[in-house]
Amino acid sequence: MDINIKKCTLGDSHELREISYETFNETFKHQNSSNNMKAYLEKAFNLIQLKKELSNPSSQFFFVYFNNEVAGYLKVNTDNAQTEEMGDELLEIERIYIKNKFQKHGLGKYLLNKAMELAMEYKKTKIWLGVWEENENAIAFYRKMGFVQTGIHSFYMGDEEQVDLIMTKILI
């Protein structure tokens, strides 16, 4: 089992769009209308948006490879790139997605560890993320990894308001 990680650059924007569409669709298409999925995918993962995010010095993307194939990705934010104002001492994990066929190989934990490593490098005391209240597998995983629910916020899937749990982990 060969696992590697690579920081994404602007040159990776097309591949990032592909894996973003694929993993988001695999994760949520069964629980959302096709119109809302289409609207969200086109808004969040179009090339202009992804290039803007890749160019932001307070955001970073990483591909995780399993046996030399892109298996998933991680997006972290600091400072004003965070999707909620959480303060300078926190790092946000905005996205952590693994393709279905690569799940249960420890890749989520691998990416989570990378996020914690970055947080420590940037001298952050906590990491946080938002997870859909109906994504029970992800919630169970984050709890197992030491995250606790500290709040909620709204997330819009197309025109439908959904609730994300805000989960936080103290690093020190």
MODELLER restraints for C-alpha pairs under 7 A, 6 or more apart:
rsr = mdl.restraints
at = mdl.atoms
rsr.add(forms.Gaussian(group=physical.xy_distance, feature=features.Distance(at['CA:1:A'], at['CA:67:A']), mean=6.40, stdev=0.5))
rsr.add(forms.Gaussian(group=physical.xy_distance, feature=features.Distance(at['CA:2:A'], at['CA:66:A']), mean=5.69, stdev=0.5))
rsr.add(forms.Gaussian(group=physical.xy_distance, feature=features.Distance(at['CA:2:A'], at['CA:67:A']), mean=4.83, stdev=0.5))
rsr.add(forms.Gaussian(group=physical.xy_distance, feature=features.Distance(at['CA:3:A'], at['CA:65:A']), mean=5.53, stdev=0.5))
rsr.add(forms.Gaussian(group=physical.xy_distance, feature=features.Distance(at['CA:3:A'], at['CA:66:A']), mean=4.80, stdev=0.5))
rsr.add(forms.Gaussian(group=physical.xy_distance, feature=features.Distance(at['CA:3:A'], at['CA:67:A']), mean=6.37, stdev=0.5))
rsr.add(forms.Gaussian(group=physical.xy_distance, feature=features.Distance(at['CA:4:A'], at['CA:64:A']), mean=5.77, stdev=0.5))
rsr.add(forms.Gaussian(group=physical.xy_distance, feature=features.Distance(at['CA:4:A'], at['CA:65:A']), mean=5.05, stdev=0.5))
rsr.add(forms.Gaussian(group=physical.xy_distance, feature=features.Distance(at['CA:4:A'], at['CA:66:A']), mean=6.77, stdev=0.5))
rsr.add(forms.Gaussian(group=physical.xy_distance, feature=features.Distance(at['CA:5:A'], at['CA:62:A']), mean=6.48, stdev=0.5))
rsr.add(forms.Gaussian(group=physical.xy_distance, feature=features.Distance(at['CA:5:A'], at['CA:63:A']), mean=5.65, stdev=0.5))
rsr.add(forms.Gaussian(group=physical.xy_distance, feature=features.Distance(at['CA:5:A'], at['CA:64:A']), mean=4.48, stdev=0.5))
rsr.add(forms.Gaussian(group=physical.xy_distance, feature=features.Distance(at['CA:5:A'], at['CA:65:A']), mean=6.05, stdev=0.5))
rsr.add(forms.Gaussian(group=physical.xy_distance, feature=features.Distance(at['CA:6:A'], at['CA:62:A']), mean=5.38, stdev=0.5))
rsr.add(forms.Gaussian(group=physical.xy_distance, feature=features.Distance(at['CA:6:A'], at['CA:63:A']), mean=5.29, stdev=0.5))
rsr.add(forms.Gaussian(group=physical.xy_distance, feature=features.Distance(at['CA:6:A'], at['CA:64:A']), mean=6.58, stdev=0.5))
rsr.add(forms.Gaussian(group=physical.xy_distance, feature=features.Distance(at['CA:7:A'], at['CA:61:A']), mean=5.93, stdev=0.5))
rsr.add(forms.Gaussian(group=physical.xy_distance, feature=features.Distance(at['CA:7:A'], at['CA:62:A']), mean=4.32, stdev=0.5))
rsr.add(forms.Gaussian(group=physical.xy_distance, feature=features.Distance(at['CA:7:A'], at['CA:63:A']), mean=6.43, stdev=0.5))
rsr.add(forms.Gaussian(group=physical.xy_distance, feature=features.Distance(at['CA:8:A'], at['CA:61:A']), mean=5.29, stdev=0.5))
rsr.add(forms.Gaussian(group=physical.xy_distance, feature=features.Distance(at['CA:8:A'], at['CA:62:A']), mean=5.27, stdev=0.5))
rsr.add(forms.Gaussian(group=physical.xy_distance, feature=features.Distance(at['CA:8:A'], at['CA:63:A']), mean=6.60, stdev=0.5))
rsr.add(forms.Gaussian(group=physical.xy_distance, feature=features.Distance(at['CA:9:A'], at['CA:54:A']), mean=6.58, stdev=0.5))
rsr.add(forms.Gaussian(group=physical.xy_distance, feature=features.Distance(at['CA:10:A'], at['CA:51:A']), mean=6.13, stdev=0.5))
rsr.add(forms.Gaussian(group=physical.xy_distance, feature=features.Distance(at['CA:10:A'], at['CA:54:A']), mean=6.02, stdev=0.5))
rsr.add(forms.Gaussian(group=physical.xy_distance, feature=features.Distance(at['CA:13:A'], at['CA:47:A']), mean=6.60, stdev=0.5))
rsr.add(forms.Gaussian(group=physical.xy_distance, feature=features.Distance(at['CA:13:A'], at['CA:50:A']), mean=6.44, stdev=0.5))
rsr.add(forms.Gaussian(group=physical.xy_distance, feature=features.Distance(at['CA:13:A'], at['CA:51:A']), mean=6.29, stdev=0.5))
rsr.add(forms.Gaussian(group=physical.xy_distance, feature=features.Distance(at['CA:17:A'], at['CA:45:A']), mean=5.72, stdev=0.5))
rsr.add(forms.Gaussian(group=physical.xy_distance, feature=features.Distance(at['CA:17:A'], at['CA:46:A']), mean=6.88, stdev=0.5))
rsr.add(forms.Gaussian(group=physical.xy_distance, feature=features.Distance(at['CA:17:A'], at['CA:47:A']), mean=6.84, stdev=0.5))
rsr.add(forms.Gaussian(group=physical.xy_distance, feature=features.Distance(at['CA:19:A'], at['CA:72:A']), mean=6.97, stdev=0.5))
rsr.add(forms.Gaussian(group=physical.xy_distance, feature=features.Distance(at['CA:20:A'], at['CA:45:A']), mean=6.69, stdev=0.5))
rsr.add(forms.Gaussian(group=physical.xy_distance, feature=features.Distance(at['CA:21:A'], at['CA:41:A']), mean=6.42, stdev=0.5))
rsr.add(forms.Gaussian(group=physical.xy_distance, feature=features.Distance(at['CA:21:A'], at['CA:45:A']), mean=6.99, stdev=0.5))
rsr.add(forms.Gaussian(group=physical.xy_distance, feature=features.Distance(at['CA:23:A'], at['CA:97:A']), mean=6.10, stdev=0.5))
rsr.add(forms.Gaussian(group=physical.xy_distance, feature=features.Distance(at['CA:23:A'], at['CA:98:A']), mean=6.44, stdev=0.5))
rsr.add(forms.Gaussian(group=physical.xy_distance, feature=features.Distance(at['CA:23:A'], at['CA:99:A']), mean=5.34, stdev=0.5))
rsr.add(forms.Gaussian(group=physical.xy_distance, feature=features.Distance(at['CA:26:A'], at['CA:100:A']), mean=6.99, stdev=0.5))
rsr.add(forms.Gaussian(group=physical.xy_distance, feature=features.Distance(at['CA:29:A'], at['CA:37:A']), mean=6.68, stdev=0.5))
rsr.add(forms.Gaussian(group=physical.xy_distance, feature=features.Distance(at['CA:36:A'], at['CA:157:A']), mean=5.61, stdev=0.5))
rsr.add(forms.Gaussian(group=physical.xy_distance, feature=features.Distance(at['CA:36:A'], at['CA:158:A']), mean=4.13, stdev=0.5))
rsr.add(forms.Gaussian(group=physical.xy_distance, feature=features.Distance(at['CA:36:A'], at['CA:159:A']), mean=6.53, stdev=0.5))
rsr.add(forms.Gaussian(group=physical.xy_distance, feature=features.Distance(at['CA:37:A'], at['CA:157:A']), mean=6.70, stdev=0.5))
rsr.add(forms.Gaussian(group=physical.xy_distance, feature=features.Distance(at['CA:37:A'], at['CA:158:A']), mean=6.64, stdev=0.5))
rsr.add(forms.Gaussian(group=physical.xy_distance, feature=features.Distance(at['CA:39:A'], at['CA:158:A']), mean=5.17, stdev=0.5))
rsr.add(forms.Gaussian(group=physical.xy_distance, feature=features.Distance(at['CA:40:A'], at['CA:157:A']), mean=5.72, stdev=0.5))
rsr.add(forms.Gaussian(group=physical.xy_distance, feature=features.Distance(at['CA:40:A'], at['CA:158:A']), mean=5.22, stdev=0.5))
rsr.add(forms.Gaussian(group=physical.xy_distance, feature=features.Distance(at['CA:53:A'], at['CA:59:A']), mean=6.57, stdev=0.5))
rsr.add(forms.Gaussian(group=physical.xy_distance, feature=features.Distance(at['CA:54:A'], at['CA:60:A']), mean=6.69, stdev=0.5))
rsr.add(forms.Gaussian(group=physical.xy_distance, feature=features.Distance(at['CA:58:A'], at['CA:77:A']), mean=5.67, stdev=0.5))
rsr.add(forms.Gaussian(group=physical.xy_distance, feature=features.Distance(at['CA:58:A'], at['CA:78:A']), mean=5.21, stdev=0.5))
rsr.add(forms.Gaussian(group=physical.xy_distance, feature=features.Distance(at['CA:58:A'], at['CA:79:A']), mean=6.43, stdev=0.5))
rsr.add(forms.Gaussian(group=physical.xy_distance, feature=features.Distance(at['CA:58:A'], at['CA:81:A']), mean=5.66, stdev=0.5))
rsr.add(forms.Gaussian(group=physical.xy_distance, feature=features.Distance(at['CA:59:A'], at['CA:76:A']), mean=5.66, stdev=0.5))
rsr.add(forms.Gaussian(group=physical.xy_distance, feature=features.Distance(at['CA:59:A'], at['CA:77:A']), mean=4.45, stdev=0.5))
rsr.add(forms.Gaussian(group=physical.xy_distance, feature=features.Distance(at['CA:59:A'], at['CA:78:A']), mean=6.53, stdev=0.5))
rsr.add(forms.Gaussian(group=physical.xy_distance, feature=features.Distance(at['CA:59:A'], at['CA:81:A']), mean=6.32, stdev=0.5))
rsr.add(forms.Gaussian(group=physical.xy_distance, feature=features.Distance(at['CA:60:A'], at['CA:75:A']), mean=5.61, stdev=0.5))
rsr.add(forms.Gaussian(group=physical.xy_distance, feature=features.Distance(at['CA:60:A'], at['CA:76:A']), mean=5.44, stdev=0.5))
rsr.add(forms.Gaussian(group=physical.xy_distance, feature=features.Distance(at['CA:60:A'], at['CA:77:A']), mean=6.64, stdev=0.5))
rsr.add(forms.Gaussian(group=physical.xy_distance, feature=features.Distance(at['CA:61:A'], at['CA:73:A']), mean=6.95, stdev=0.5))
rsr.add(forms.Gaussian(group=physical.xy_distance, feature=features.Distance(at['CA:61:A'], at['CA:74:A']), mean=5.51, stdev=0.5))
rsr.add(forms.Gaussian(group=physical.xy_distance, feature=features.Distance(at['CA:61:A'], at['CA:75:A']), mean=4.43, stdev=0.5))
rsr.add(forms.Gaussian(group=physical.xy_distance, feature=features.Distance(at['CA:61:A'], at['CA:76:A']), mean=6.64, stdev=0.5))
rsr.add(forms.Gaussian(group=physical.xy_distance, feature=features.Distance(at['CA:62:A'], at['CA:73:A']), mean=5.42, stdev=0.5))
rsr.add(forms.Gaussian(group=physical.xy_distance, feature=features.Distance(at['CA:62:A'], at['CA:74:A']), mean=5.14, stdev=0.5))
rsr.add(forms.Gaussian(group=physical.xy_distance, feature=features.Distance(at['CA:62:A'], at['CA:75:A']), mean=6.58, stdev=0.5))
rsr.add(forms.Gaussian(group=physical.xy_distance, feature=features.Distance(at['CA:63:A'], at['CA:70:A']), mean=6.43, stdev=0.5))
rsr.add(forms.Gaussian(group=physical.xy_distance, feature=features.Distance(at['CA:63:A'], at['CA:72:A']), mean=5.93, stdev=0.5))
rsr.add(forms.Gaussian(group=physical.xy_distance, feature=features.Distance(at['CA:63:A'], at['CA:73:A']), mean=4.39, stdev=0.5))
rsr.add(forms.Gaussian(group=physical.xy_distance, feature=features.Distance(at['CA:63:A'], at['CA:74:A']), mean=6.62, stdev=0.5))
rsr.add(forms.Gaussian(group=physical.xy_distance, feature=features.Distance(at['CA:64:A'], at['CA:70:A']), mean=5.90, stdev=0.5))
rsr.add(forms.Gaussian(group=physical.xy_distance, feature=features.Distance(at['CA:64:A'], at['CA:71:A']), mean=5.76, stdev=0.5))
rsr.add(forms.Gaussian(group=physical.xy_distance, feature=features.Distance(at['CA:64:A'], at['CA:72:A']), mean=5.35, stdev=0.5))
rsr.add(forms.Gaussian(group=physical.xy_distance, feature=features.Distance(at['CA:64:A'], at['CA:73:A']), mean=5.62, stdev=0.5))
rsr.add(forms.Gaussian(group=physical.xy_distance, feature=features.Distance(at['CA:65:A'], at['CA:71:A']), mean=5.28, stdev=0.5))
rsr.add(forms.Gaussian(group=physical.xy_distance, feature=features.Distance(at['CA:71:A'], at['CA:98:A']), mean=5.83, stdev=0.5))
rsr.add(forms.Gaussian(group=physical.xy_distance, feature=features.Distance(at['CA:71:A'], at['CA:99:A']), mean=5.63, stdev=0.5))
rsr.add(forms.Gaussian(group=physical.xy_distance, feature=features.Distance(at['CA:71:A'], at['CA:102:A']), mean=6.06, stdev=0.5))
rsr.add(forms.Gaussian(group=physical.xy_distance, feature=features.Distance(at['CA:72:A'], at['CA:97:A']), mean=5.34, stdev=0.5))
rsr.add(forms.Gaussian(group=physical.xy_distance, feature=features.Distance(at['CA:72:A'], at['CA:98:A']), mean=4.07, stdev=0.5))
rsr.add(forms.Gaussian(group=physical.xy_distance, feature=features.Distance(at['CA:72:A'], at['CA:99:A']), mean=5.74, stdev=0.5))
rsr.add(forms.Gaussian(group=physical.xy_distance, feature=features.Distance(at['CA:73:A'], at['CA:96:A']), mean=5.86, stdev=0.5))
rsr.add(forms.Gaussian(group=physical.xy_distance, feature=features.Distance(at['CA:73:A'], at['CA:97:A']), mean=5.56, stdev=0.5))
rsr.add(forms.Gaussian(group=physical.xy_distance, feature=features.Distance(at['CA:73:A'], at['CA:98:A']), mean=6.63, stdev=0.5))
rsr.add(forms.Gaussian(group=physical.xy_distance, feature=features.Distance(at['CA:74:A'], at['CA:95:A']), mean=5.46, stdev=0.5))
rsr.add(forms.Gaussian(group=physical.xy_distance, feature=features.Distance(at['CA:74:A'], at['CA:96:A']), mean=4.51, stdev=0.5))
rsr.add(forms.Gaussian(group=physical.xy_distance, feature=features.Distance(at['CA:74:A'], at['CA:97:A']), mean=6.66, stdev=0.5))
rsr.add(forms.Gaussian(group=physical.xy_distance, feature=features.Distance(at['CA:74:A'], at['CA:111:A']), mean=6.38, stdev=0.5))
rsr.add(forms.Gaussian(group=physical.xy_distance, feature=features.Distance(at['CA:75:A'], at['CA:93:A']), mean=6.05, stdev=0.5))
rsr.add(forms.Gaussian(group=physical.xy_distance, feature=features.Distance(at['CA:75:A'], at['CA:94:A']), mean=5.54, stdev=0.5))
rsr.add(forms.Gaussian(group=physical.xy_distance, feature=features.Distance(at['CA:75:A'], at['CA:95:A']), mean=4.91, stdev=0.5))
rsr.add(forms.Gaussian(group=physical.xy_distance, feature=features.Distance(at['CA:75:A'], at['CA:96:A']), mean=6.50, stdev=0.5))
rsr.add(forms.Gaussian(group=physical.xy_distance, feature=features.Distance(at['CA:76:A'], at['CA:91:A']), mean=6.91, stdev=0.5))
rsr.add(forms.Gaussian(group=physical.xy_distance, feature=features.Distance(at['CA:76:A'], at['CA:92:A']), mean=5.45, stdev=0.5))
rsr.add(forms.Gaussian(group=physical.xy_distance, feature=features.Distance(at['CA:76:A'], at['CA:93:A']), mean=4.53, stdev=0.5))
rsr.add(forms.Gaussian(group=physical.xy_distance, feature=features.Distance(at['CA:76:A'], at['CA:94:A']), mean=5.60, stdev=0.5))
rsr.add(forms.Gaussian(group=physical.xy_distance, feature=features.Distance(at['CA:76:A'], at['CA:115:A']), mean=6.94, stdev=0.5))
rsr.add(forms.Gaussian(group=physical.xy_distance, feature=features.Distance(at['CA:77:A'], at['CA:91:A']), mean=5.90, stdev=0.5))
rsr.add(forms.Gaussian(group=physical.xy_distance, feature=features.Distance(at['CA:77:A'], at['CA:92:A']), mean=5.01, stdev=0.5))
rsr.add(forms.Gaussian(group=physical.xy_distance, feature=features.Distance(at['CA:77:A'], at['CA:93:A']), mean=6.52, stdev=0.5))
rsr.add(forms.Gaussian(group=physical.xy_distance, feature=features.Distance(at['CA:77:A'], at['CA:94:A']), mean=6.83, stdev=0.5))
rsr.add(forms.Gaussian(group=physical.xy_distance, feature=features.Distance(at['CA:78:A'], at['CA:90:A']), mean=6.91, stdev=0.5))
rsr.add(forms.Gaussian(group=physical.xy_distance, feature=features.Distance(at['CA:78:A'], at['CA:91:A']), mean=5.01, stdev=0.5))
rsr.add(forms.Gaussian(group=physical.xy_distance, feature=features.Distance(at['CA:78:A'], at['CA:92:A']), mean=6.32, stdev=0.5))
rsr.add(forms.Gaussian(group=physical.xy_distance, feature=features.Distance(at['CA:79:A'], at['CA:88:A']), mean=5.47, stdev=0.5))
rsr.add(forms.Gaussian(group=physical.xy_distance, feature=features.Distance(at['CA:82:A'], at['CA:92:A']), mean=6.10, stdev=0.5))
rsr.add(forms.Gaussian(group=physical.xy_distance, feature=features.Distance(at['CA:89:A'], at['CA:124:A']), mean=4.63, stdev=0.5))
rsr.add(forms.Gaussian(group=physical.xy_distance, feature=features.Distance(at['CA:89:A'], at['CA:125:A']), mean=5.56, stdev=0.5))
rsr.add(forms.Gaussian(group=physical.xy_distance, feature=features.Distance(at['CA:89:A'], at['CA:126:A']), mean=6.62, stdev=0.5))
rsr.add(forms.Gaussian(group=physical.xy_distance, feature=features.Distance(at['CA:90:A'], at['CA:124:A']), mean=5.30, stdev=0.5))
rsr.add(forms.Gaussian(group=physical.xy_distance, feature=features.Distance(at['CA:90:A'], at['CA:125:A']), mean=6.16, stdev=0.5))
rsr.add(forms.Gaussian(group=physical.xy_distance, feature=features.Distance(at['CA:90:A'], at['CA:126:A']), mean=4.91, stdev=0.5))
rsr.add(forms.Gaussian(group=physical.xy_distance, feature=features.Distance(at['CA:90:A'], at['CA:127:A']), mean=5.35, stdev=0.5))
rsr.add(forms.Gaussian(group=physical.xy_distance, feature=features.Distance(at['CA:91:A'], at['CA:119:A']), mean=5.92, stdev=0.5))
rsr.add(forms.Gaussian(group=physical.xy_distance, feature=features.Distance(at['CA:91:A'], at['CA:124:A']), mean=6.47, stdev=0.5))
rsr.add(forms.Gaussian(group=physical.xy_distance, feature=features.Distance(at['CA:91:A'], at['CA:126:A']), mean=6.56, stdev=0.5))
rsr.add(forms.Gaussian(group=physical.xy_distance, feature=features.Distance(at['CA:91:A'], at['CA:127:A']), mean=4.76, stdev=0.5))
rsr.add(forms.Gaussian(group=physical.xy_distance, feature=features.Distance(at['CA:91:A'], at['CA:128:A']), mean=6.42, stdev=0.5))
rsr.add(forms.Gaussian(group=physical.xy_distance, feature=features.Distance(at['CA:92:A'], at['CA:127:A']), mean=5.67, stdev=0.5))
rsr.add(forms.Gaussian(group=physical.xy_distance, feature=features.Distance(at['CA:92:A'], at['CA:128:A']), mean=4.95, stdev=0.5))
rsr.add(forms.Gaussian(group=physical.xy_distance, feature=features.Distance(at['CA:92:A'], at['CA:129:A']), mean=5.63, stdev=0.5))
rsr.add(forms.Gaussian(group=physical.xy_distance, feature=features.Distance(at['CA:93:A'], at['CA:128:A']), mean=6.15, stdev=0.5))
rsr.add(forms.Gaussian(group=physical.xy_distance, feature=features.Distance(at['CA:93:A'], at['CA:129:A']), mean=5.09, stdev=0.5))
rsr.add(forms.Gaussian(group=physical.xy_distance, feature=features.Distance(at['CA:94:A'], at['CA:129:A']), mean=6.02, stdev=0.5))
rsr.add(forms.Gaussian(group=physical.xy_distance, feature=features.Distance(at['CA:98:A'], at['CA:108:A']), mean=6.85, stdev=0.5))
rsr.add(forms.Gaussian(group=physical.xy_distance, feature=features.Distance(at['CA:125:A'], at['CA:170:A']), mean=6.14, stdev=0.5))
rsr.add(forms.Gaussian(group=physical.xy_distance, feature=features.Distance(at['CA:125:A'], at['CA:171:A']), mean=5.29, stdev=0.5))
rsr.add(forms.Gaussian(group=physical.xy_distance, feature=features.Distance(at['CA:125:A'], at['CA:172:A']), mean=5.92, stdev=0.5))
rsr.add(forms.Gaussian(group=physical.xy_distance, feature=features.Distance(at['CA:126:A'], at['CA:168:A']), mean=6.77, stdev=0.5))
rsr.add(forms.Gaussian(group=physical.xy_distance, feature=features.Distance(at['CA:126:A'], at['CA:169:A']), mean=5.55, stdev=0.5))
rsr.add(forms.Gaussian(group=physical.xy_distance, feature=features.Distance(at['CA:126:A'], at['CA:170:A']), mean=4.43, stdev=0.5))
rsr.add(forms.Gaussian(group=physical.xy_distance, feature=features.Distance(at['CA:126:A'], at['CA:171:A']), mean=5.25, stdev=0.5))
rsr.add(forms.Gaussian(group=physical.xy_distance, feature=features.Distance(at['CA:127:A'], at['CA:168:A']), mean=5.69, stdev=0.5))
rsr.add(forms.Gaussian(group=physical.xy_distance, feature=features.Distance(at['CA:127:A'], at['CA:169:A']), mean=5.39, stdev=0.5))
rsr.add(forms.Gaussian(group=physical.xy_distance, feature=features.Distance(at['CA:127:A'], at['CA:170:A']), mean=6.68, stdev=0.5))
rsr.add(forms.Gaussian(group=physical.xy_distance, feature=features.Distance(at['CA:128:A'], at['CA:166:A']), mean=6.90, stdev=0.5))
rsr.add(forms.Gaussian(group=physical.xy_distance, feature=features.Distance(at['CA:128:A'], at['CA:167:A']), mean=5.52, stdev=0.5))
rsr.add(forms.Gaussian(group=physical.xy_distance, feature=features.Distance(at['CA:128:A'], at['CA:168:A']), mean=4.23, stdev=0.5))
rsr.add(forms.Gaussian(group=physical.xy_distance, feature=features.Distance(at['CA:128:A'], at['CA:169:A']), mean=6.32, stdev=0.5))
rsr.add(forms.Gaussian(group=physical.xy_distance, feature=features.Distance(at['CA:129:A'], at['CA:166:A']), mean=5.71, stdev=0.5))
rsr.add(forms.Gaussian(group=physical.xy_distance, feature=features.Distance(at['CA:129:A'], at['CA:167:A']), mean=5.49, stdev=0.5))
rsr.add(forms.Gaussian(group=physical.xy_distance, feature=features.Distance(at['CA:129:A'], at['CA:168:A']), mean=6.64, stdev=0.5))
rsr.add(forms.Gaussian(group=physical.xy_distance, feature=features.Distance(at['CA:130:A'], at['CA:164:A']), mean=5.41, stdev=0.5))
rsr.add(forms.Gaussian(group=physical.xy_distance, feature=features.Distance(at['CA:130:A'], at['CA:165:A']), mean=5.40, stdev=0.5))
rsr.add(forms.Gaussian(group=physical.xy_distance, feature=features.Distance(at['CA:130:A'], at['CA:166:A']), mean=4.51, stdev=0.5))
rsr.add(forms.Gaussian(group=physical.xy_distance, feature=features.Distance(at['CA:130:A'], at['CA:167:A']), mean=6.27, stdev=0.5))
rsr.add(forms.Gaussian(group=physical.xy_distance, feature=features.Distance(at['CA:131:A'], at['CA:139:A']), mean=6.91, stdev=0.5))
rsr.add(forms.Gaussian(group=physical.xy_distance, feature=features.Distance(at['CA:131:A'], at['CA:164:A']), mean=4.94, stdev=0.5))
rsr.add(forms.Gaussian(group=physical.xy_distance, feature=features.Distance(at['CA:131:A'], at['CA:165:A']), mean=5.26, stdev=0.5))
rsr.add(forms.Gaussian(group=physical.xy_distance, feature=features.Distance(at['CA:131:A'], at['CA:166:A']), mean=6.62, stdev=0.5))
rsr.add(forms.Gaussian(group=physical.xy_distance, feature=features.Distance(at['CA:132:A'], at['CA:163:A']), mean=6.02, stdev=0.5))
rsr.add(forms.Gaussian(group=physical.xy_distance, feature=features.Distance(at['CA:132:A'], at['CA:164:A']), mean=4.19, stdev=0.5))
rsr.add(forms.Gaussian(group=physical.xy_distance, feature=features.Distance(at['CA:132:A'], at['CA:165:A']), mean=6.14, stdev=0.5))
rsr.add(forms.Gaussian(group=physical.xy_distance, feature=features.Distance(at['CA:133:A'], at['CA:163:A']), mean=5.99, stdev=0.5))
rsr.add(forms.Gaussian(group=physical.xy_distance, feature=features.Distance(at['CA:133:A'], at['CA:164:A']), mean=5.37, stdev=0.5))
rsr.add(forms.Gaussian(group=physical.xy_distance, feature=features.Distance(at['CA:133:A'], at['CA:165:A']), mean=5.76, stdev=0.5))
rsr.add(forms.Gaussian(group=physical.xy_distance, feature=features.Distance(at['CA:146:A'], at['CA:169:A']), mean=6.07, stdev=0.5))
rsr.add(forms.Gaussian(group=physical.xy_distance, feature=features.Distance(at['CA:147:A'], at['CA:167:A']), mean=5.66, stdev=0.5))
rsr.add(forms.Gaussian(group=physical.xy_distance, feature=features.Distance(at['CA:147:A'], at['CA:168:A']), mean=5.11, stdev=0.5))
rsr.add(forms.Gaussian(group=physical.xy_distance, feature=features.Distance(at['CA:147:A'], at['CA:169:A']), mean=4.56, stdev=0.5))
rsr.add(forms.Gaussian(group=physical.xy_distance, feature=features.Distance(at['CA:148:A'], at['CA:167:A']), mean=5.13, stdev=0.5))
rsr.add(forms.Gaussian(group=physical.xy_distance, feature=features.Distance(at['CA:148:A'], at['CA:168:A']), mean=5.47, stdev=0.5))
rsr.add(forms.Gaussian(group=physical.xy_distance, feature=features.Distance(at['CA:148:A'], at['CA:169:A']), mean=6.51, stdev=0.5))
rsr.add(forms.Gaussian(group=physical.xy_distance, feature=features.Distance(at['CA:149:A'], at['CA:165:A']), mean=6.42, stdev=0.5))
rsr.add(forms.Gaussian(group=physical.xy_distance, feature=features.Distance(at['CA:149:A'], at['CA:166:A']), mean=5.66, stdev=0.5))
rsr.add(forms.Gaussian(group=physical.xy_distance, feature=features.Distance(at['CA:149:A'], at['CA:167:A']), mean=4.21, stdev=0.5))
rsr.add(forms.Gaussian(group=physical.xy_distance, feature=features.Distance(at['CA:149:A'], at['CA:168:A']), mean=6.37, stdev=0.5))
rsr.add(forms.Gaussian(group=physical.xy_distance, feature=features.Distance(at['CA:150:A'], at['CA:166:A']), mean=5.66, stdev=0.5))
rsr.add(forms.Gaussian(group=physical.xy_distance, feature=features.Distance(at['CA:150:A'], at['CA:167:A']), mean=5.53, stdev=0.5))
rsr.add(forms.Gaussian(group=physical.xy_distance, feature=features.Distance(at['CA:150:A'], at['CA:168:A']), mean=6.35, stdev=0.5))
rsr.add(forms.Gaussian(group=physical.xy_distance, feature=features.Distance(at['CA:151:A'], at['CA:165:A']), mean=6.05, stdev=0.5))
rsr.add(forms.Gaussian(group=physical.xy_distance, feature=features.Distance(at['CA:151:A'], at['CA:166:A']), mean=4.87, stdev=0.5))
rsr.add(forms.Gaussian(group=physical.xy_distance, feature=features.Distance(at['CA:152:A'], at['CA:163:A']), mean=6.63, stdev=0.5))
rsr.add(forms.Gaussian(group=physical.xy_distance, feature=features.Distance(at['CA:152:A'], at['CA:164:A']), mean=5.56, stdev=0.5))
rsr.add(forms.Gaussian(group=physical.xy_distance, feature=features.Distance(at['CA:152:A'], at['CA:165:A']), mean=4.48, stdev=0.5))
rsr.add(forms.Gaussian(group=physical.xy_distance, feature=features.Distance(at['CA:152:A'], at['CA:166:A']), mean=5.07, stdev=0.5))
rsr.add(forms.Gaussian(group=physical.xy_distance, feature=features.Distance(at['CA:153:A'], at['CA:163:A']), mean=5.86, stdev=0.5))
rsr.add(forms.Gaussian(group=physical.xy_distance, feature=features.Distance(at['CA:153:A'], at['CA:164:A']), mean=5.37, stdev=0.5))
rsr.add(forms.Gaussian(group=physical.xy_distance, feature=features.Distance(at['CA:153:A'], at['CA:165:A']), mean=6.63, stdev=0.5))
rsr.add(forms.Gaussian(group=physical.xy_distance, feature=features.Distance(at['CA:153:A'], at['CA:166:A']), mean=6.96, stdev=0.5))
rsr.add(forms.Gaussian(group=physical.xy_distance, feature=features.Distance(at['CA:154:A'], at['CA:161:A']), mean=6.32, stdev=0.5))
rsr.add(forms.Gaussian(group=physical.xy_distance, feature=features.Distance(at['CA:154:A'], at['CA:162:A']), mean=5.71, stdev=0.5))
rsr.add(forms.Gaussian(group=physical.xy_distance, feature=features.Distance(at['CA:154:A'], at['CA:163:A']), mean=4.89, stdev=0.5))
rsr.add(forms.Gaussian(group=physical.xy_distance, feature=features.Distance(at['CA:154:A'], at['CA:164:A']), mean=6.07, stdev=0.5))
rsr.add(forms.Gaussian(group=physical.xy_distance, feature=features.Distance(at['CA:155:A'], at['CA:161:A']), mean=5.85, stdev=0.5))
rsr.add(forms.Gaussian(group=physical.xy_distance, feature=features.Distance(at['CA:155:A'], at['CA:162:A']), mean=5.13, stdev=0.5))
rsr.add(forms.Gaussian(group=physical.xy_distance, feature=features.Distance(at['CA:155:A'], at['CA:163:A']), mean=5.94, stdev=0.5))
rsr.add(forms.Gaussian(group=physical.xy_distance, feature=features.Distance(at['CA:155:A'], at['CA:164:A']), mean=6.33, stdev=0.5))
rsr.add(forms.Gaussian(group=physical.xy_distance, feature=features.Distance(at['CA:156:A'], at['CA:162:A']), mean=5.95, stdev=0.5))
